[in-house]
């Protein structure tokens, strides 16, 4: 089983504009993943779902085979997950 798994994630900010529709992604432990795409394609929205800042309207998000919801927001210090802004130089 994947370290992190998004299955059929749906997110819309209003009823007219659906940002994510049926997004599925599995990430294995130790794997490095980048989200690339044009402006408005859902990269930041995907990261907001993973970070627990927003809840998807559909689908499921699993971390370590356990569901994550509003009661399980990520906190600083989880070494397996990080968000690096584009302006940050590695």
One Martini backbone bead per residue (centre of mass of N, CA, C, O) as a GRO file, in nm:
protein
   90
    1UNK     BB    1   0.099   0.034   0.018
    2UNK     BB    2   0.078   0.355   0.017
    3UNK     BB    3   0.171   0.631   0.186
    4UNK     BB    4   0.003   0.801  -0.035
    5UNK     BB    5  -0.360   0.849  -0.112
    6UNK     BB    6  -0.546   0.947  -0.395
    7UNK     BB    7  -0.909   0.910  -0.458
    8UNK     BB    8  -1.124   1.064  -0.649
    9UNK     BB    9  -1.084   1.375  -0.639
   10UNK     BB   10  -1.310   1.644  -0.540
   11UNK     BB   11  -1.309   2.002  -0.635
   12UNK     BB   12  -1.505   2.295  -0.540
   13UNK     BB   13  -1.574   2.647  -0.493
   14UNK     BB   14  -1.813   2.609  -0.687
   15UNK     BB   15  -2.067   2.499  -0.894
   16UNK     BB   16  -1.914   2.602  -1.168
   17UNK     BB   17  -1.606   2.524  -1.054
   18UNK     BB   18  -1.400   2.261  -1.120
   19UNK     BB   19  -1.082   2.167  -1.019
   20UNK     BB   20  -1.130   1.864  -0.926
   21UNK     BB   21  -1.153   1.541  -1.116
   22UNK     BB   22  -1.061   1.233  -1.025
   23UNK     BB   23  -0.811   1.234  -0.849
   24UNK     BB   24  -0.514   1.024  -0.873
   25UNK     BB   25  -0.261   0.927  -0.615
   26UNK     BB   26   0.053   0.761  -0.563
   27UNK     BB   27   0.282   0.746  -0.277
   28UNK     BB   28   0.583   0.647  -0.190
   29UNK     BB   29   0.813   0.590   0.022
   30UNK     BB   30   1.065   0.829  -0.074
   31UNK     BB   31   0.918   0.978  -0.280
   32UNK     BB   32   0.942   1.219  -0.539
   33UNK     BB   33   0.713   1.497  -0.590
   34UNK     BB   34   0.574   1.684  -0.866
   35UNK     BB   35   0.379   1.972  -0.949
   36UNK     BB   36   0.277   2.034  -1.284
   37UNK     BB   37   0.151   2.340  -1.441
   38UNK     BB   38  -0.074   2.545  -1.515
   39UNK     BB   39  -0.258   2.790  -1.440
   40UNK     BB   40  -0.543   2.646  -1.273
   41UNK     BB   41  -0.507   2.309  -1.254
   42UNK     BB   42  -0.460   2.220  -0.915
   43UNK     BB   43  -0.201   2.222  -0.739
   44UNK     BB   44  -0.281   2.381  -0.479
   45UNK     BB   45  -0.533   2.217  -0.416
   46UNK     BB   46  -0.391   1.950  -0.369
   47UNK     BB   47  -0.216   2.055  -0.130
   48UNK     BB   48  -0.460   2.135   0.050
   49UNK     BB   49  -0.563   1.849   0.087
   50UNK     BB   50  -0.305   1.724   0.207
   51UNK     BB   51  -0.288   1.947   0.447
   52UNK     BB   52  -0.606   2.005   0.540
   53UNK     BB   53  -0.742   2.285   0.443
   54UNK     BB   54  -0.922   2.098   0.259
   55UNK     BB   55  -1.219   1.936   0.157
   56UNK     BB   56  -1.339   1.705  -0.026
   57UNK     BB   57  -1.635   1.614  -0.198
   58UNK     BB   58  -1.459   1.373  -0.312
   59UNK     BB   59  -1.323   1.097  -0.205
   60UNK     BB   60  -0.983   0.996  -0.094
   61UNK     BB   61  -0.750   1.019   0.193
   62UNK     BB   62  -0.434   0.856   0.249
   63UNK     BB   63  -0.229   0.791   0.545
   64UNK     BB   64  -0.099   0.514   0.635
   65UNK     BB   65  -0.393   0.382   0.577
   66UNK     BB   66  -0.532   0.651   0.677
   67UNK     BB   67  -0.760   0.862   0.730
   68UNK     BB   68  -0.833   1.204   0.633
   69UNK     BB   69  -0.940   1.496   0.806
   70UNK     BB   70  -1.032   1.765   0.989
   71UNK     BB   71  -0.908   1.613   1.255
   72UNK     BB   72  -0.619   1.566   1.065
   73UNK     BB   73  -0.415   1.784   1.065
   74UNK     BB   74  -0.137   1.909   0.964
   75UNK     BB   75   0.187   1.954   1.095
   76UNK     BB   76   0.456   2.066   1.190
   77UNK     BB   77   0.713   1.807   1.142
   78UNK     BB   78   0.652   1.638   0.897
   79UNK     BB   79   0.900   1.479   0.721
   80UNK     BB   80   0.740   1.352   0.463
   81UNK     BB   81   0.621   1.650   0.433
   82UNK     BB   82   0.644   1.912   0.176
   83UNK     BB   83   0.644   2.266   0.094
   84UNK     BB   84   0.786   2.428  -0.198
   85UNK     BB   85   0.834   2.712  -0.314
   86UNK     BB   86   0.937   2.850  -0.613
   87UNK     BB   87   1.126   3.075  -0.465
   88UNK     BB   88   1.287   2.842  -0.361
   89UNK     BB   89   1.625   2.753  -0.304
   90UNK     BB   90   1.798   2.436  -0.315
   0.00000   0.00000   0.00000
